[in-house]
Amino acid sequence: MLLNSSLQKSGLSREDTGLVTELVYGSISRMLTLDYVLGDFVTKGIAKLQPWVRNLLRLSLYQIMYLDRIPSHAAVNEAVNIAKKRGHQGISGMVNGVLRSVLRAGDLPVLKEGLSGEERISILHSHPLWMVRRWAAEYGMETAEAMCAANNEPPSVSVRVNTTMISRDNLLAQMQQAGMEASVSRVSPYGIVVKGGGNLALTSWYSDGYISIQDESSMLVAEAVDPKPGMNVLDCCAAPGGKSAHMAELMKDEGSIYANDLHEHKAKLIADQALRLGLESITTGSRDALELEDTLEPESFDRILLDAPCSGLGVIRRKPDLKWRKQPEDVASVAVLQGELLQSVARLLKPGGVLVYSTCTTEQAENSGIVADFLKNNPGFAPVTFSSPVWERLEETAVAAGEGIQLLPQHFGSDGFYIARLERLS
Ligand SMILES: C[S@@+](CC[C@H](N)C(=O)[O-])C[C@H]1O[C@@H](n2cnc3c(N)ncnc32)[C@H](O)[C@@H]1O
């Protein structure tokens, strides 16, 4: 948000905007590695530096260690000039000294001896140790390392085609004719992946409602709900509305989708999306999903989607600051809410109906753990598989996690997502 508004005010060229974005996201993402390296070169310790000086060193070191297109000496000179302008002679001298020593040191980081496997991954791939330990315990050391490495890769840009308006092939051809590097998604039959296309929300395809910007994994969720034209569908935690809109598209805009979100201002975003996409089957509401059972008819929905609030650890590529903001307690506390939400909204499902539980996290305490508890307490529900060519291919790649599938960021370079389908038997 802050970066976007600063960039909008700056008047920088498209190329420079891209570079600034990469520097900011990259430095946040690689912060632990950068601080580990700087710790060896800043004699008084980086914690004692003024925040702007610490950030200047991080940005410069990021360029030296991870970017080829800026020569290292140029990065150092630029940092020294900024330090002179903003600080005093002493600070610019220190910045110059630290960065020149870094240049002389060669390959970095130099890992200290005697580190555990998790510590090594944490430093090399810049992830908090608690997260690496958690993933190593959950998925094994090798997978944990692959997750961390994938989280440092820039996310791809993908769009979902509004098939009520245009076919994917037609839109793909239009994009390619316009000179864009666009290809079909390997994950979703509704997706197109676009490289270097700039901000697609500024295109007429977007304003005319032909596309929505959505991660490829996220596109799988509406597909797993498998809503049919004419059905009555509930989306419990729906804002900003990507999956509600996708479900309406799959239903050819026939039937009814009640898209609810706790926050009124967020429910407005869903209505805005529906309007832009020309979808009339979506109505919105803003209630606590825990209270939906007080106002909606029990057993009245053919399909329910609970795309639950979660720790978001599957989307670190897009939001690298999550690594530093989240704590293990956050996983535990959101898991309590997720369990309550699932128990509560399940009462609204018709017998024979399907409920999909999904999250954009990699934590099994929030995923298979929630579903396993629910199934234990609700014998009238059973997991139900889904057959489509794409889904079957996904099942070969994704991690089988209890009764659902767990996509990790390294599988297809898309967000980490969990999806489970549950059917109400009686
Ligand atoms: C993962 S996001 C949903 C994303 C959405 N399904 C989409 O595809 O655009 C979770 C949403 O749950 C909402 N939320 C959190 N707690 C809630 C609650 N108790 N009741 C209803 N919505 C809630 C949040 O405001 C947030 O918008």
Ligand as a Chemical Component Dictionary entry (heavy atoms), coordinates in Angstrom:
data_LIG
# 
_chem_comp.id                   LIG 
_chem_comp.type                 NON-POLYMER 
_chem_comp.pdbx_formal_charge   0 
_chem_comp.three_letter_code    LIG 
# 
loop_
_chem_comp_atom.comp_id 
_chem_comp_atom.atom_id 
_chem_comp_atom.alt_atom_id 
_chem_comp_atom.type_symbol 
_chem_comp_atom.charge 
_chem_comp_atom.model_Cartn_x 
_chem_comp_atom.model_Cartn_y 
_chem_comp_atom.model_Cartn_z 
_chem_comp_atom.pdbx_ordinal 
LIG C1  C1  C 0  -9.105  -15.848 2.715  1  
LIG S1  S1  S 1  -10.043 -14.422 2.723  2  
LIG C2  C2  C 0  -11.302 -14.813 1.560  3  
LIG C3  C3  C 0  -10.892 -14.619 0.121  4  
LIG C4  C4  C 0  -12.058 -14.805 -0.814 5  
LIG N1  N1  N 0  -12.671 -16.106 -0.677 6  
LIG C5  C5  C 0  -11.695 -14.587 -2.275 7  
LIG O1  O1  O 0  -11.472 -15.549 -2.998 8  
LIG O2  O2  O -1 -11.622 -13.430 -2.699 9  
LIG C6  C6  C 0  -10.886 -14.581 4.242  10 
LIG C7  C7  C 0  -11.979 -13.536 4.454  11 
LIG O3  O3  O 0  -12.666 -13.915 5.665  12 
LIG C8  C8  C 0  -13.186 -12.757 6.252  13 
LIG N2  N2  N 0  -13.532 -13.121 7.641  14 
LIG C9  C9  C 0  -12.713 -13.237 8.710  15 
LIG N3  N3  N 0  -13.408 -13.648 9.796  16 
LIG C10 C10 C 0  -14.693 -13.805 9.378  17 
LIG C11 C11 C 0  -15.888 -14.180 10.027 18 
LIG N4  N4  N 0  -15.907 -14.498 11.320 19 
LIG N5  N5  N 0  -17.028 -14.193 9.316  20 
LIG C12 C12 C 0  -17.036 -13.860 7.993  21 
LIG N6  N6  N 0  -15.925 -13.490 7.329  22 
LIG C13 C13 C 0  -14.776 -13.461 8.010  23 
LIG C14 C14 C 0  -12.077 -11.747 6.067  24 
LIG O4  O4  O 0  -12.611 -10.439 6.097  25 
LIG C15 C15 C 0  -11.512 -12.120 4.697  26 
LIG O5  O5  O 0  -12.040 -11.281 3.710  27 
# 
loop_
_chem_comp_bond.comp_id 
_chem_comp_bond.atom_id_1 
_chem_comp_bond.atom_id_2 
_chem_comp_bond.value_order 
_chem_comp_bond.pdbx_ordinal 
LIG C1  S1  SING 1  
LIG S1  C2  SING 2  
LIG S1  C6  SING 3  
LIG C2  C3  SING 4  
LIG C3  C4  SING 5  
LIG C4  N1  SING 6  
LIG C4  C5  SING 7  
LIG C5  O1  DOUB 8  
LIG C5  O2  SING 9  
LIG C6  C7  SING 10 
LIG C7  O3  SING 11 
LIG C7  C15 SING 12 
LIG O3  C8  SING 13 
LIG C8  N2  SING 14 
LIG C8  C14 SING 15 
LIG N2  C9  SING 16 
LIG N2  C13 SING 17 
LIG C9  N3  DOUB 18 
LIG N3  C10 SING 19 
LIG C10 C11 SING 20 
LIG C10 C13 DOUB 21 
LIG C11 N4  SING 22 
LIG C11 N5  DOUB 23 
LIG N5  C12 SING 24 
LIG C12 N6  DOUB 25 
LIG N6  C13 SING 26 
LIG C14 O4  SING 27 
LIG C14 C15 SING 28 
LIG C15 O5  SING 29 
# 
